[in-house]
């Protein structure tokens, strides 16, 4: 909470174009959350965003879905630029999934303690197909330490 009190006023004051400070009521906030976040925590987040900081609207996305949407937006922009660049030449860029509005992705979010697999179709995550695997960076690091220590070097005491 202390981090939010410090960063959000700075973010609202440092607007692009030097327009001055923004009012939080006129701003929308987009927050990424881990999939399968308990409802109690999301309701606490809603309470903080609306009652403490007075934001106008809140959009909650699963973190992998946010990454997938960002990738989709960047690939659509790249497809548009490629089509504009090829318009004056004989070679033109073919239709892409991003430019045609059809979008499907499988986003794999590998974290420290777990991995989330999130399928996305047309920009939205399919909640019934989201999976959590209890394999993460911590387990992979421990496996690597064990393998290297078994071979020749003792790395089990390293962190």
Z-matrix of the N, CA and C atoms (Angstrom, degrees):
N
C 1 1.439
C 2 1.533 1 110.65
N 3 1.345 2 116.14 1 -38.27
C 4 1.462 3 119.34 2 178.21
C 5 1.521 4 111.31 3 -62.72
N 6 1.325 5 116.37 4 -35.77
C 7 1.466 6 120.46 5 178.75
C 8 1.526 7 109.77 6 -64.27
N 9 1.329 8 117.09 7 -43.19
C 10 1.466 9 120.36 8 179.17
C 11 1.533 10 110.74 9 -62.46
N 12 1.342 11 116.85 10 -42.23
C 13 1.471 12 120.09 11 -179.76
C 14 1.522 13 111.52 12 -64.01
N 15 1.310 14 116.66 13 -27.59
C 16 1.461 15 119.61 14 -179.43
C 17 1.525 16 112.22 15 -86.17
N 18 1.337 17 116.96 16 -41.80
C 19 1.464 18 119.94 17 -172.48
C 20 1.531 19 114.05 18 -84.71
N 21 1.310 20 118.56 19 -40.27
C 22 1.463 21 119.68 20 -174.96
C 23 1.528 22 113.63 21 -63.45
N 24 1.331 23 120.75 22 -44.50
C 25 1.475 24 117.61 23 176.00
C 26 1.525 25 112.75 24 -61.12
N 27 1.339 26 117.18 25 -36.35
C 28 1.458 27 119.77 26 177.38
C 29 1.522 28 110.69 27 -65.42
N 30 1.337 29 116.74 28 -41.10
C 31 1.463 30 120.31 29 -179.59
C 32 1.523 31 110.94 30 -66.37
N 33 1.320 32 117.24 31 -36.69
C 34 1.461 33 120.02 32 179.60
C 35 1.526 34 111.84 33 -72.81
N 36 1.333 35 117.26 34 -28.54
C 37 1.469 36 120.48 35 179.58
C 38 1.527 37 112.58 36 -81.33
N 39 1.324 38 117.60 37 -31.71
C 40 1.463 39 122.10 38 -177.48
C 41 1.518 40 110.02 39 -91.94
N 42 1.317 41 117.33 40 68.68
C 43 1.456 42 121.11 41 -179.00
C 44 1.514 43 110.25 42 -86.36
N 45 1.348 44 117.51 43 148.45
C 46 1.464 45 119.28 44 177.28
C 47 1.523 46 110.68 45 -67.21
N 48 1.285 47 116.10 46 143.64
C 49 1.454 48 121.16 47 177.70
C 50 1.513 49 113.37 48 87.35
N 51 1.323 50 117.63 49 0.59
C 52 1.460 51 120.37 50 176.50
C 53 1.510 52 113.72 51 65.79
N 54 1.341 53 117.78 52 35.13
C 55 1.467 54 120.45 53 -178.00
C 56 1.519 55 112.84 54 -79.52
N 57 1.309 56 118.38 55 -2.64
C 58 1.455 57 120.84 56 -178.20
C 59 1.515 58 110.84 57 92.60
N 60 1.314 59 115.27 58 -173.21
C 61 1.463 60 121.03 59 -175.88
C 62 1.525 61 110.88 60 -73.37
N 63 1.317 62 115.50 61 142.12
C 64 1.461 63 122.03 62 176.30
C 65 1.518 64 109.75 63 -96.61
N 66 1.319 65 115.89 64 153.08
C 67 1.450 66 121.57 65 173.02
C 68 1.527 67 107.68 66 -88.23
N 69 1.327 68 117.41 67 133.91
C 70 1.467 69 120.89 68 -177.52
C 71 1.525 70 111.31 69 -61.79
N 72 1.323 71 118.30 70 -28.25
C 73 1.470 72 120.93 71 -179.81
C 74 1.529 73 111.93 72 -64.98
N 75 1.314 74 116.29 73 -25.35
C 76 1.466 75 120.01 74 -179.86
C 77 1.524 76 112.10 75 -92.87
N 78 1.328 77 117.27 76 3.40
C 79 1.463 78 121.64 77 -177.36
C 80 1.521 79 111.07 78 -111.64
N 81 1.315 80 114.89 79 148.99
C 82 1.461 81 121.77 80 173.03
C 83 1.524 82 108.02 81 -105.79
N 84 1.318 83 116.30 82 144.73
C 85 1.460 84 121.49 83 -178.28
C 86 1.517 85 108.93 84 -116.16
N 87 1.322 86 116.77 85 130.67
C 88 1.461 87 122.73 86 175.98
C 89 1.520 88 107.68 87 -111.17
N 90 1.342 89 116.60 88 121.68
C 91 1.456 90 122.50 89 -176.14
C 92 1.524 91 108.66 90 -121.99
N 93 1.326 92 116.42 91 133.56
C 94 1.463 93 120.15 92 174.04
C 95 1.519 94 109.09 93 -96.41
N 96 1.312 95 115.87 94 137.58
C 97 1.466 96 122.98 95 179.58
C 98 1.518 97 108.21 96 -128.21
N 99 1.309 98 115.55 97 156.25
C 100 1.463 99 119.82 98 175.96
C 101 1.528 100 109.09 99 -68.36
N 102 1.330 101 117.99 100 143.06
C 103 1.464 102 119.25 101 175.03
C 104 1.531 103 109.89 102 -59.22
N 105 1.302 104 116.57 103 151.30
C 106 1.472 105 123.85 104 -179.84
C 107 1.519 106 112.68 105 65.94
N 108 1.330 107 118.43 106 26.28
C 109 1.457 108 120.90 107 174.20
C 110 1.521 109 108.41 108 -67.39
N 111 1.331 110 117.95 109 132.02
C 112 1.474 111 119.57 110 -178.82
C 113 1.527 112 112.33 111 -59.75
N 114 1.318 113 115.96 112 147.76
C 115 1.459 114 121.78 113 -177.82
C 116 1.524 115 111.95 114 -60.41
N 117 1.312 116 116.92 115 -33.11
C 118 1.463 117 119.88 116 -179.98
C 119 1.528 118 110.51 117 -61.44
N 120 1.334 119 117.51 118 -41.66
C 121 1.463 120 120.66 119 -179.88
C 122 1.524 121 111.76 120 -69.07
N 123 1.323 122 117.35 121 -38.00
C 124 1.468 123 119.07 122 179.04
C 125 1.524 124 111.02 123 -68.66
N 126 1.342 125 117.98 124 -35.28
C 127 1.464 126 119.22 125 177.34
C 128 1.530 127 110.73 126 -68.96
N 129 1.348 128 117.52 127 -34.53
C 130 1.468 129 120.27 128 174.42
C 131 1.523 130 110.63 129 -64.79
N 132 1.337 131 117.04 130 -38.88
C 133 1.459 132 120.76 131 176.91
C 134 1.525 133 110.24 132 -62.48
N 135 1.331 134 116.81 133 -44.53
C 136 1.466 135 120.61 134 177.82
C 137 1.531 136 110.92 135 -58.10
N 138 1.315 137 116.10 136 -44.44
C 139 1.455 138 120.79 137 -179.36
C 140 1.525 139 111.48 138 -61.77
N 141 1.315 140 117.07 139 -42.80
C 142 1.463 141 120.80 140 -179.79
C 143 1.528 142 110.52 141 -65.91
N 144 1.330 143 116.44 142 -45.93
C 145 1.470 144 120.36 143 -176.23
C 146 1.524 145 111.56 144 -64.44
N 147 1.321 146 117.15 145 -43.26
C 148 1.467 147 119.36 146 -174.61
C 149 1.531 148 113.00 147 -87.40
N 150 1.324 149 118.70 148 -39.20
C 151 1.453 150 120.07 149 -175.43
C 152 1.525 151 113.05 150 -89.11
N 153 1.308 152 117.16 151 -37.25
C 154 1.462 153 120.21 152 -177.19
C 155 1.528 154 111.93 153 -84.17
N 156 1.338 155 116.62 154 -43.26
C 157 1.463 156 120.17 155 -174.38
C 158 1.526 157 113.67 156 -108.05
N 159 1.324 158 118.98 157 -9.03
C 160 1.476 159 124.35 158 174.69
C 161 1.523 160 113.82 159 59.36
N 162 1.327 161 118.46 160 41.57
C 163 1.461 162 120.55 161 176.44
C 164 1.519 163 109.75 162 -71.93
N 165 1.325 164 115.89 163 153.62
C 166 1.459 165 121.34 164 -178.93
C 167 1.515 166 112.77 165 -74.72
N 168 1.328 167 118.07 166 -37.53
C 169 1.466 168 122.09 167 -178.74
C 170 1.514 169 109.36 168 -153.28
N 171 1.327 170 114.78 169 158.03
C 172 1.455 171 121.27 170 -179.50
C 173 1.516 172 109.25 171 -132.91
N 174 1.314 173 116.86 172 131.62
C 175 1.468 174 123.06 173 174.12
C 176 1.509 175 107.24 174 -118.12
N 177 1.335 176 117.34 175 118.45
C 178 1.464 177 122.20 176 177.36
C 179 1.516 178 108.48 177 -102.61
N 180 1.315 179 116.55 178 129.39
C 181 1.455 180 122.30 179 178.19
C 182 1.518 181 109.21 180 -126.85
N 183 1.335 182 117.84 181 145.21
C 184 1.465 183 117.49 182 167.34
C 185 1.525 184 108.35 183 -64.01
N 186 1.323 185 116.78 184 140.46
C 187 1.470 186 120.29 185 -175.33
C 188 1.527 187 112.86 186 -54.61
N 189 1.336 188 119.74 187 -44.62
C 190 1.464 189 118.18 188 177.82
C 191 1.527 190 112.65 189 -63.48
N 192 1.327 191 117.75 190 -34.41
C 193 1.468 192 119.86 191 178.97
C 194 1.518 193 110.35 192 -66.25
N 195 1.338 194 116.69 193 -37.22
C 196 1.459 195 119.81 194 176.81
C 197 1.518 196 111.38 195 -62.15
N 198 1.321 197 116.17 196 -40.17
C 199 1.464 198 120.14 197 178.07
C 200 1.528 199 110.70 198 -66.18
N 201 1.329 200 116.63 199 -40.03
C 202 1.464 201 120.45 200 178.76
C 203 1.514 202 112.38 201 -64.88
N 204 1.337 203 116.86 202 -40.68
C 205 1.461 204 120.30 203 178.20
C 206 1.524 205 111.68 204 -66.96
N 207 1.332 206 116.26 205 -38.11
C 208 1.459 207 119.71 206 177.39
C 209 1.521 208 110.62 207 -63.94
N 210 1.329 209 117.12 208 -43.14
C 211 1.461 210 120.94 209 177.68
C 212 1.533 211 110.17 210 -62.35
N 213 1.334 212 116.70 211 -42.18
C 214 1.461 213 120.66 212 -179.95
C 215 1.531 214 110.60 213 -61.91
N 216 1.334 215 116.73 214 -42.68
C 217 1.465 216 120.12 215 179.92
C 218 1.525 217 110.93 216 -64.32
N 219 1.341 218 116.81 217 -41.75
C 220 1.466 219 120.18 218 179.56
C 221 1.522 220 111.38 219 -67.78
N 222 1.342 221 117.59 220 -39.37
C 223 1.463 222 119.12 221 -179.26
C 224 1.530 223 110.73 222 -71.46
N 225 1.331 224 117.41 223 -32.73
C 226 1.468 225 119.71 224 176.17
C 227 1.522 226 110.49 225 -66.83
N 228 1.337 227 116.99 226 -40.54
C 229 1.463 228 120.58 227 178.04
C 230 1.526 229 110.54 228 -65.67
N 231 1.326 230 117.29 229 -40.70
C 232 1.462 231 120.87 230 178.76
C 233 1.527 232 110.80 231 -65.66
N 234 1.347 233 117.00 232 -38.57
C 235 1.466 234 120.01 233 178.69
C 236 1.526 235 110.35 234 -66.07
N 237 1.328 236 116.50 235 -37.80
C 238 1.469 237 119.92 236 177.78
C 239 1.510 238 111.87 237 -66.36
N 240 1.325 239 117.31 238 -40.35
C 241 1.461 240 120.74 239 177.99
C 242 1.517 241 111.07 240 -66.88
N 243 1.335 242 116.98 241 -38.25
C 244 1.464 243 120.14 242 179.05
C 245 1.526 244 110.30 243 -66.59
N 246 1.323 245 116.63 244 -38.33
C 247 1.466 246 119.48 245 178.95
C 248 1.524 247 111.03 246 -67.42
N 249 1.350 248 117.77 247 -38.70
C 250 1.458 249 121.09 248 178.10
C 251 1.522 250 110.85 249 -67.73
N 252 1.322 251 117.08 250 -39.87
C 253 1.459 252 120.46 251 -179.56
C 254 1.524 253 111.16 252 -67.89
N 255 1.314 254 116.99 253 -34.63
C 256 1.453 255 120.52 254 -178.42
C 257 1.511 256 113.66 255 -86.43
N 258 1.337 257 118.67 256 -4.94
C 259 1.457 258 120.97 257 -176.24
C 260 1.525 259 112.05 258 -65.59
N 261 1.330 260 117.32 259 -33.91
C 262 1.454 261 119.76 260 -177.99
C 263 1.515 262 113.67 261 -87.80
N 264 1.301 263 117.40 262 -6.51
C 265 1.454 264 120.15 263 -178.33
C 266 1.515 265 110.12 264 -108.73
N 267 1.304 266 115.64 265 174.88
C 268 1.453 267 120.99 266 180.00
C 269 1.524 268 111.40 267 -73.06
N 270 1.352 269 116.73 268 -34.90
C 271 1.462 270 121.10 269 178.57
C 272 1.517 271 109.28 270 -85.85
N 273 1.312 272 117.47 271 127.63
C 274 1.460 273 120.61 272 176.05
C 275 1.518 274 108.35 273 -119.96
N 276 1.309 275 114.26 274 153.01
C 277 1.466 276 119.56 275 178.71
C 278 1.519 277 108.75 276 -72.51
N 279 1.322 278 116.61 277 138.34
C 280 1.453 279 120.98 278 177.73
C 281 1.510 280 111.27 279 -74.08
N 282 1.318 281 117.89 280 166.93
C 283 1.461 282 120.04 281 179.22
C 284 1.522 283 110.27 282 -66.32
N 285 1.308 284 116.19 283 137.69
C 286 1.453 285 120.63 284 178.85
C 287 1.522 286 109.25 285 -113.54
N 288 1.315 287 116.30 286 164.61
C 289 1.459 288 120.39 287 177.64
C 290 1.515 289 111.14 288 -62.18
N 291 1.331 290 116.52 289 -37.07
C 292 1.458 291 119.76 290 -177.31
C 293 1.525 292 111.33 291 -67.83
N 294 1.324 293 117.50 292 -41.66
C 295 1.457 294 119.30 293 -176.67
C 296 1.517 295 112.14 294 -77.81
N 297 1.326 296 118.55 295 -22.33
C 298 1.455 297 120.10 296 -178.31
C 299 1.517 298 113.15 297 -87.65
N 300 1.341 299 117.97 298 -4.28
C 301 1.458 300 120.71 299 -179.78
C 302 1.514 301 113.26 300 89.33
N 303 1.328 302 117.57 301 -10.17
C 304 1.460 303 120.99 302 175.93
C 305 1.519 304 107.44 303 -86.07
N 306 1.300 305 116.07 304 127.00
C 307 1.456 306 119.28 305 -175.91
C 308 1.515 307 108.70 306 -143.76
N 309 1.314 308 116.00 307 122.33
C 310 1.454 309 122.01 308 174.98
C 311 1.517 310 107.62 309 -138.35
N 312 1.323 311 115.83 310 137.62
C 313 1.455 312 120.23 311 -178.56
C 314 1.521 313 109.40 312 -152.21
N 315 1.298 314 115.06 313 156.18
C 316 1.449 315 122.33 314 171.70
C 317 1.524 316 106.01 315 -120.65
N 318 1.329 317 116.05 316 108.00
C 319 1.455 318 121.67 317 -176.26
C 320 1.521 319 108.44 318 -97.08
N 321 1.328 320 116.38 319 125.04
C 322 1.465 321 122.36 320 178.50
C 323 1.522 322 107.00 321 -111.10
N 324 1.328 323 116.36 322 116.71
C 325 1.458 324 123.40 323 -177.56
C 326 1.522 325 108.07 324 -107.76
N 327 1.333 326 116.84 325 101.26
C 328 1.457 327 122.56 326 -178.91
C 329 1.518 328 108.51 327 -92.83
N 330 1.323 329 115.97 328 115.95
C 331 1.454 330 121.32 329 -179.10
C 332 1.509 331 111.67 330 -110.98
N 333 1.329 332 115.53 331 -167.01
C 334 1.462 333 121.35 332 -176.93
C 335 1.526 334 111.35 333 -71.04
N 336 1.325 335 117.08 334 -42.69
C 337 1.462 336 119.24 335 -174.69
C 338 1.519 337 113.82 336 -114.08
N 339 1.324 338 118.64 337 -14.83
C 340 1.461 339 119.80 338 -178.97
C 341 1.526 340 110.41 339 -153.84
N 342 1.325 341 114.76 340 169.57
C 343 1.459 342 122.50 341 178.60
C 344 1.520 343 107.96 342 -126.44
N 345 1.339 344 116.64 343 133.39
C 346 1.463 345 121.95 344 175.26
C 347 1.520 346 108.56 345 -108.93
N 348 1.327 347 115.77 346 137.15
C 349 1.456 348 122.36 347 175.29
C 350 1.523 349 106.18 348 -116.60
N 351 1.338 350 116.46 349 117.64
C 352 1.463 351 122.07 350 -173.66
C 353 1.522 352 109.46 351 -123.79
N 354 1.340 353 117.99 352 110.44
C 355 1.470 354 119.31 353 173.28
C 356 1.524 355 110.20 354 -80.65
N 357 1.333 356 115.78 355 139.94
C 358 1.471 357 121.18 356 -179.65
C 359 1.518 358 109.35 357 -127.91
N 360 1.324 359 115.01 358 137.61
C 361 1.458 360 121.82 359 175.93
C 362 1.519 361 107.61 360 -132.65
N 363 1.326 362 116.56 361 127.81
C 364 1.465 363 123.94 362 -179.85
C 365 1.527 364 112.48 363 52.44
N 366 1.326 365 115.98 364 38.95
C 367 1.450 366 120.29 365 173.48
C 368 1.515 367 116.13 366 86.15
N 369 1.316 368 119.69 367 -0.45
C 370 1.457 369 119.91 368 178.65
C 371 1.521 370 110.26 369 -125.78
N 372 1.327 371 114.58 370 144.49
C 373 1.456 372 120.77 371 -179.09
C 374 1.523 373 109.91 372 -75.95
N 375 1.309 374 116.77 373 142.24
C 376 1.461 375 121.81 374 175.67
C 377 1.530 376 106.39 375 -90.50
N 378 1.334 377 116.03 376 100.19
C 379 1.461 378 121.53 377 -171.85
C 380 1.526 379 112.71 378 -61.24
N 381 1.316 380 117.76 379 -35.39
C 382 1.465 381 120.00 380 -177.74
C 383 1.529 382 112.71 381 -70.43
N 384 1.328 383 117.13 382 -16.20
C 385 1.462 384 120.81 383 -177.88
C 386 1.527 385 112.98 384 -105.87
N 387 1.337 386 118.33 385 0.71
C 388 1.459 387 121.39 386 179.11
C 389 1.527 388 108.73 387 -69.93
N 390 1.319 389 116.83 388 133.94
C 391 1.458 390 121.71 389 -178.68
C 392 1.523 391 110.45 390 -127.06
N 393 1.333 392 114.63 391 144.53
C 394 1.463 393 121.92 392 175.65
C 395 1.525 394 107.57 393 -114.85
N 396 1.313 395 115.83 394 129.28
C 397 1.454 396 122.20 395 176.48
C 398 1.526 397 107.90 396 -113.86
N 399 1.301 398 117.55 397 133.94
C 400 1.461 399 120.99 398 -179.24
C 401 1.527 400 111.16 399 -83.79
N 402 1.298 401 115.05 400 47.67
C 403 1.466 402 122.83 401 176.07
C 404 1.518 403 106.37 402 -125.62
N 405 1.314 404 115.99 403 121.19
C 406 1.454 405 119.47 404 -178.54
C 407 1.508 406 111.38 405 -142.13
N 408 1.304 407 115.51 406 -167.67
C 409 1.455 408 121.58 407 -178.13
C 410 1.516 409 113.25 408 -62.35
N 411 1.344 410 116.96 409 -35.24
C 412 1.465 411 120.18 410 179.69
C 413 1.524 412 110.67 411 -62.71
N 414 1.333 413 117.02 412 -46.07
C 415 1.464 414 121.23 413 179.79
C 416 1.524 415 111.12 414 -66.05
N 417 1.316 416 117.00 415 -40.39
C 418 1.470 417 120.58 416 179.93
C 419 1.531 418 110.88 417 -65.84
N 420 1.343 419 117.34 418 -38.95
C 421 1.463 420 120.70 419 177.70
C 422 1.526 421 110.82 420 -65.11
N 423 1.333 422 116.94 421 -42.63
C 424 1.465 423 120.57 422 178.68
C 425 1.528 424 110.87 423 -63.51
N 426 1.326 425 116.94 424 -39.94
C 427 1.465 426 120.69 425 177.94
C 428 1.528 427 111.18 426 -64.31
N 429 1.324 428 116.61 427 -41.37
C 430 1.468 429 120.60 428 177.95
C 431 1.525 430 110.89 429 -65.04
N 432 1.340 431 117.07 430 -42.17
C 433 1.466 432 119.89 431 178.00
C 434 1.521 433 111.19 432 -61.15
N 435 1.320 434 116.23 433 -43.42
C 436 1.458 435 120.84 434 -179.51
C 437 1.525 436 111.33 435 -64.60
N 438 1.322 437 116.52 436 -42.05
C 439 1.461 438 121.01 437 -179.19
C 440 1.526 439 111.14 438 -65.11
N 441 1.331 440 116.66 439 -46.33
C 442 1.459 441 120.26 440 -178.95
C 443 1.523 442 110.15 441 -67.28
N 444 1.329 443 117.88 442 -39.92
C 445 1.469 444 121.23 443 179.47
C 446 1.519 445 110.99 444 -65.81
N 447 1.302 446 117.12 445 -35.45
C 448 1.453 447 121.42 446 179.11
C 449 1.525 448 110.74 447 -66.43
N 450 1.320 449 116.51 448 -36.00
C 451 1.457 450 120.59 449 -177.92
C 452 1.522 451 112.30 450 -71.26
N 453 1.327 452 117.52 451 -56.02
C 454 1.450 453 117.93 452 -173.79
C 455 1.523 454 112.97 453 -158.47
N 456 1.322 455 118.53 454 -42.44
C 457 1.456 456 121.69 455 -171.06
C 458 1.526 457 110.12 456 -100.83
N 459 1.335 458 117.30 457 136.87
C 460 1.453 459 121.23 458 178.51
C 461 1.528 460 108.62 459 -85.85
N 462 1.320 461 115.78 460 104.37
C 463 1.459 462 120.83 461 -179.61
C 464 1.524 463 111.84 462 -115.42
N 465 1.307 464 118.52 463 9.12
C 466 1.454 465 120.57 464 -176.02
C 467 1.524 466 112.13 465 -68.36
N 468 1.336 467 118.59 466 -22.54
C 469 1.457 468 121.01 467 178.19
C 470 1.519 469 112.47 468 -86.42
N 471 1.326 470 118.29 469 -9.97
C 472 1.462 471 122.54 470 179.76
C 473 1.508 472 109.64 471 -77.29
N 474 1.305 473 117.12 472 149.16
C 475 1.477 474 122.09 473 178.64
C 476 1.493 475 110.22 474 -109.33
